[in-house]
Amino acid sequence: MELRRSIYTKLLEWKKQDTGNVLEIKGARQVGKTYILKKFGKENFKRMVYISMAEKSGENFLKCLAVTNEWEPGQPRIEEPLKKALELFDPSFVDDKDTVIIIDEIQESAEVYNQIRTLAREFQSYVIVTGSYLGRLINPAFFLPAGDLDHMIMETLTFDEFLDVFDERELYENIDLYGKGQKEDYEKLMDYYEIYQKIGGYPAVVTCYAKQKDLDKCYEKIGNLIDIFANESKRYFEDVIDMNIFQKLFNAIALLMLREKQGIRDLVTELSKIAYQEESGRITKKMINHAIGWLQESHIIGYASKAIDCDYKEIKENSRYYFLDMGLAHYFLSRTGAPFDTIKGLLAENFVYLVLKRRIEGAGEIAGITPWFGTYEKINGELDFYVRSLLDYKNYGIEVKSTNKEAKTGRKLLEDKKLDYLYILKGETLGGIAEDKIFTVPLCLGDRIRFK
């Protein structure tokens, strides 16, 4: 079955803009980057040159590159060796606007990655490169081609993409936020959200559910994806001890989500305490930092920052971690032993975190480089999320409730004029309510709220 992805529209827009830069697609393993790029190439260009640096085609291309770079003193150099290498690799290659060059898993070769500047400045063809978690982070042989790259992030399926699999995307996009739709339609969307919060959006997992409707099979798929990530990361780590960090860190992050409130002063230290009590002498802070950085670059986890007293000028970075897929969040939170009602609340919060993260990375709708949660020291309270809009420069609060609970901190911040508006996202609301400055919206429609 084919999964329709929103990034395809973004790729079409990038082609239309024709910036002249190389496009770098980032994202976790197994999110469907290769599939969507091949589809894009076949449907929008006369010619597509596809090279995977992790497969035989990458090995063959390196041989072509070696031939065109050969030189003996006193002999003339080959002009435009990179173009010549592509012609050797694919005799049908023509450097024009009807050609797209796709280089997959480019992190496998510093030599090819370092050609990005040449590809951007000397080629007419469109060029796209991908790397799930780029080895250049720890390899000094990689040269950073500043100014020659455009960027896109491909994540796991969002909730609206998930609904598209079941032909319910149109319902999601058009249903009224404040209760004017049919009760059964709100209930239908919440039923799908209940599934989505448990299995997430990895394409293999979503396809498994669509075909078999078996949650246990989906959890098994998620476990397999985690194993793939760990095994493919081995070659980037020198010490075998480092490889044991991942599973323990996943569990520690889940436990930390259960324990902490108002942000931890030092996340690395706190994670160390949870994960490595029995072997603290063998695990160094540097190793943990390395592993956390790897998880972030791999698009497995992301962090939130703390806005003290909901002040956009008082931000403490790296104060809380979240999983970048709902299925991963559920997988590890469910293994902590916490009751499902507790887990459900954390999943709801994780869901909204992902919504806000997309707003920051996409249209630049809200301030910050990562989502913020807020504190209010006056009442020793915490706001689930604080948003500073870049559209109207107003302050918005978001309280996330998986059940029908009050939003005391948010209401107090609004009363004290720390916030201009408050959204309350509830899991048990079938059609929301629009008050003066307070908007109650069904949790599953969180990606449709606006900050203007």
C-alpha positions, -999 to +999 in steps of 0.1 A: +000+000+000+012+035-007+014+061+021+009+097+009+034+120+025+031+157+029+068+162+022+061+154-014+043+188-018+074+205-002+096+188-027+075+201-056+078+236-041+116+232-037+119+222-074+098+252-084+119+277-063+151+264-080+175+278-054+205+262-070+214+246-036+217+209-028+187+197-008+196+177+023+167+155+037+172+146+073+152+121+093+153+089+113+159+055+097+129+038+082+107+069+077+105+064+039+131+089+026+144+067-002+109+057-014+095+092-015+126+106-033+126+079-059+089+086-065+096+123-067+124+117-092+105+094-115+074+116-116+090+150-121+122+146-141+132+130-174+163+115-159+171+104-123+205+093-112+202+073-079+233+064-058+232+048-024+266+051-006+256+022+016+250-001-013+269-014-044+259+017-064+279+038-040+309+016-043+307+018-081+304+055-081+335+058-060+353+038-086+341+062-113+352+092-092+387+076-087+391+072-124+383+108-132+406+121-104+436+101-117+465+123-127+501+120-135+526+149-133+530+166-166+497+153-179+466+175-184+439+172-157+404+160-165+381+189-166+349+187-145+359+153-130+326+150-110+305+154-141+327+129-159+323+104-130+285+107-132+287+101-170+308+070-164+284+058-137+253+065-159+259+071-196+224+087-199+234+115-175+229+150-188+236+180-166+204+200-171+171+210-153+155+177-165+178+157-143+178+150-106+208+134-088+198+116-056+227+105-033+213+083-004+232+076+028+258+102+020+272+100+055+290+068+044+315+088+023+333+120+033+347+121-002+313+123-018+298+146+009+326+170+004+315+174-033+283+191-022+298+226-029+307+215-064+273+200-070+256+232-059+278+257-077+288+239-110+258+218-118+225+226-135+209+194-123+188+193-091+206+174-064+192+158-032+212+140-005+201+121+025+216+109+057+198+094+087+224+103+113+254+117+096+288+103+105+303+137+098+294+147+134+324+126+147+346+125+116+368+155+109+371+145+073+337+159+065+337+195+053+307+217+061+293+232+029+278+263+045+255+283+022+252+255-003+225+234+013+187+237+017+172+215+044+140+195+049+131+171+077+111+140+070+095+126+102+074+096+108+037+099+098+019+128+114-016+122+127-032+137+095-010+115+073-020+085+095-057+093+090-051+095+053-043+058+053-079+052+065-095+078+042-103+101+071-080+130+064-107+152+048-128+147+079-099+158+101-091+189+080-127+201+078-143+193+111-151+223+133-128+228+163-156+240+186-183+213+184-204+222+153-196+188+137-213+155+143-206+138+176-198+105+159-172+123+138-153+136+168-156+101+184-142+085+152-112+108+152-105+102+189-107+065+183-080+068+156-059+090+179-061+063+206-045+039+181-020+065+168-007+073+203+001+037+208+018+027+175+031+061+161+039+068+125+068+046+113+056+035+078+063-002+085+043+000+117+014+019+102+012-005+072+013-034+097-017-020+115-036-012+083-033-047+071-036-067+103-052-045+129-030-062+155-014-039+181+010-066+194+023-071+159+029-033+157+048-033+190+070-061+176+077-040+145+087-011+168+111-033+187+127-044+154+132-008+144+150-001+176+172-031+170+180-018+135+189+016+149+213+001+175+229-023+151+235+003+124+250+027+150+277+002+160+302+013+134+301+049+147+311+040+183+346+028+193+338+013+227+314-016+230+302-001+263+287+027+243+264+003+225+248-006+258+239+030+264+210+032+239+186+008+255+193+021+290+190+057+278+156+050+262+144+036+295+159+064+315+143+091+293+109+074+298+115+073+336+126+109+336+094+119+318+075+102+346+095+118+374+105+153+366+085+186+367+097+222+361+128+210+343+159+192+356+190+214+362+213+190+345+196+164+323+228+144+315+236+140+352+200+130+360+199+105+332+232+090+345+217+086+379+187+066+365+205+045+339+239+037+354+237+035+391+253+000+391+282+009+368+288+046+373+326+040+373+325+026+337+303+052+321+316+088+317+296+120+312+313+124+278+300+090+267+264+099+278+266+133+260+279+115+229+250+090+230+223+117+236+237+138+208+236+108+186+199+102+195+191+138+187+209+138+154+192+105+146+158+121+151+149+097+178+146+122+207+142+160+209+143+184+237+122+212+251+134+244+268+120+261+299+105+296+298+108+309+333+076+327+343+066+324+307+091+350+296+105+345+261+136+364+273+143+339+301+148+305+283+168+276+298+177+252+269+177+214+270+154+211+300+132+182+290+133+153+265+106+139+243+105+110+218+101+120+181+076+093+174+045+084+194+050+047+190+085+049+205+072+070+234+044+045+241+069+015+237+093+028+264+068+045+287+047+013+289+078-006+301+083+017+331+055-001+349+034+032+353-004+029+351-018+036+317-037+067+329-003+083+337+013+071+305-017+085+286-011+120+299+026+119+290+017+107+255-008+135+251+020+160+260+044+143+237+019+146+209+015+183+213+053+187+216+056+172+181+029+196+168+048+226+181+082+213+169+068+212+133+055+247+136+090+259+145+108+239+118+083+246+091+068+280+086+085+297+115+052+304+130+064+305+166+095+317+184+124+295+196+145+268+182+126+241+201+092+241+220+091+257+254+072+247+285+066+274+311+069+279+348+051+303+371+071+307+403+044+328+420+022+297+425+049+271+419+031+260+388+039+247+354+024+253+320+026+224+296+037+246+267+043+283+262+042+298+227+054+332+216+037+338+182+058+353+154+025+362+136+009+385+161+036+386+189+011+375+215+017+350+242-002+317+241-004+290+267-012+254+261-025+230+288-027+194+277-052+172+294-057+136+284-088+136+306-113+162+318-091+181+342-088+218+351-060+240+337-052+260+369-017+273+361-028+284+326-058+302+339-038+320+366-012+331+340-040+344+318-055+362+348-021+378+357-016+389+320+014+367+315-006+351+286-028+367+260-047+335+252-050+299+265-056+267+246-068+237+266-064+205+246-085+177+261-087+141+253-123+138+264-137+168+246-160+161+217-160+195+200-145+224+219-156+256+234-145+292+225-146+315+254-132+351+257-095+342+256-097+305+264-102+279+237-109+243+246-102+220+216-102+182+212-067+169+217-067+150+184-072+183+166-041+199+182-023+203+149-051+226+137-049+253+164-035+286+153-014+313+169-029+345+154 
